[in-house]
Amino acid sequence: MTVRGLPQGAVPRLERPGPLRERVYEALLELITTRALRPGQHLVESELAAQLGVSRQPVREALQRLNTEGWVDLRPAQGAFVHEPTEEEADQLLTVRTLLEAEAARLAAASAGPSGVAALEELCARGERAVLADDVDGAVAANAEFHAKVMELAGNTVLAELAAQVDRRVRWYYTPVARQRGKQSWIEHRELIAAISDHDEQRAMAVMRAHTEHTRRTYHERERD
């Protein structure tokens, strides 16, 4: 049995050991953020439970939690649906992301050493390979890892904690524009690496601000399904 609209094999059956409620929640959240479960899609408890290999109870609990966090909408007499973000929601989130990541880029430029720069270059190369292969999932994953690495190099725990709160939603908004951003996104990443390598704090901040602004603008101009 397959959840409607979800490719066969996209969801692994969950192993029983461990906190099952949390594992179901994480599995569903990952499917939503990667858009395997698409905005507006009807989520049927029995189908999700069958696909995950669990009973309906942990699925029901996960959907309630996801509703509280704004990932799922529970509609009376209709059931659960993946939340459809408004343009205003996306704009607010991506604007906050710009503020956090611009500061992270500045701090990374101030303190990153050769090993940190090398790690960024490897992630950038991975993303470029994904773009050439038209591997959208790979490009999205590499993009998330690249930005997480910049945040790590910034060395500010509070900033990293704030960024972690918006990271999954950033992935959610980035996925539908990843192909449109394509090669240009990684050209911008290369510019950022150069600024960090040169310890040019102001240039790193400016490059990151422009980079995240391009993503925000592309999201609003995207071709809708």
Sequence and secondary structure as in RCSB ss.txt:
>XXXX:A:sequence
MTVRGLPQGAVPRLERPGPLRERVYEALLELITTRALRPGQHLVESELAAQLGVSRQPVREALQRLNTEGWVDLR
PAQGAFVHEPTEEEADQLLTVRTLLEAEAARLAAASAGPSGVAALEELCARGERAVLADDVDGAVAANAEFHAKV
MELAGNTVLAELAAQVDRRVRWYYTPVARQRGKQSWIEHRELIAAISDHDEQRAMAVMRAHTEHTRRTYHERERD
>XXXX:A:secstr
   TTS TTSS    SSS HHHHHHHHHHHHHHTTSS TT EE HHHHHHHHTS HHHHHHHHHHHHHTTSEEEE
TTTEEEE    HHHHHHHHHHHHHHHHHHHHHHHHH  HHHHHHHHHHHHHHHHHHHTT HHHHHHHHHHHHHHH
HHHHT HHHHHHHHHHHHHHHHHHGGGHHHHHHHHHHHHHHHHHHHHTT HHHHHHHHHHHHHHHHHHHHH    
